[in-house]
Amino acid sequence: MFVRDVNLKAPTGVFGELLREGKVLEIWREDPSSRAFRDALGPWADLSKEFRAEGFQERFPAKGHVERVLLIHSRLMEVLR
């Protein structure tokens, strides 16, 4: 479901938070490869079933796009903490 604009906004916000925290950026500066980001976002792999198209609206019920982005953002951050 990350092919739709409303669903791309949430991970973009998460990336911003990760960069502001600085931990991932420090690791990347030591080894400028995609490994730092891959390792930081690794827990997302377990979420693939939650983000499939079937039943997506029911798993992330919202009144509009802004609310859905916040729900998705919260879920993605929850897994990373």
C-alpha positions in Angstrom: 0.0 0.0 0.0 3.0 2.3 -0.1 2.2 3.2 -3.7 -0.5 5.6 -2.7 0.3 9.2 -1.8 -1.5 9.2 1.5 0.5 6.1 2.6 3.9 7.6 1.4 3.5 10.6 3.7 3.8 8.6 6.9 7.1 6.9 6.2 8.5 10.2 5.0 7.7 11.7 8.3 9.3 8.7 10.1 12.5 9.2 8.1 12.5 12.8 9.2 12.2 11.8 12.8 15.0 9.3 12.5 17.3 12.0 11.0 16.4 14.5 13.7 17.2 12.0 16.4 20.6 11.7 14.8 21.5 8.1 15.7 21.0 6.7 12.1 22.8 9.7 10.7 25.8 9.1 13.0 25.9 5.5 11.9 25.7 6.5 8.3 28.5 9.0 8.6 30.8 6.2 9.9 29.8 3.9 7.1 28.1 5.8 4.2 26.0 3.0 2.9 22.4 2.0 3.0 23.1 -0.4 5.8 22.4 2.2 8.5 18.9 2.8 7.1 18.2 -0.8 6.3 19.0 -1.8 9.9 17.0 1.0 11.4 13.9 0.2 9.3 14.4 -3.6 9.5 11.5 -4.1 11.9 9.1 -2.9 9.2 9.5 -6.1 7.4 7.2 -7.8 9.9 4.4 -5.3 9.0 4.0 -6.4 5.5 0.7 -8.2 6.2 -0.8 -5.1 7.8 -0.1 -3.0 4.7 -1.5 -5.3 2.1 -4.4 -3.8 0.1 -7.1 -6.2 1.3 -8.7 -4.7 4.4 -6.3 -1.8 4.6 -9.0 0.7 5.3 -10.3 -1.4 8.2 -6.9 -1.8 9.8 -6.3 1.9 9.6 -9.8 3.5 9.9 -9.8 7.2 9.5 -12.1 10.0 8.6 -9.7 11.5 6.1 -6.2 11.4 4.7 -4.6 13.4 7.5 -5.9 11.2 10.2 -4.9 8.0 8.2 -1.3 9.4 7.8 -1.1 10.0 11.5 -2.3 6.4 12.3 0.2 4.9 9.9 3.0 7.1 11.2 2.2 6.1 14.7 2.2 2.4 13.8 5.5 2.7 12.0 7.2 4.6 14.9 5.7 2.1 17.4 7.6 -0.7 15.7 10.9 1.2 15.6 10.9 2.0 19.4 
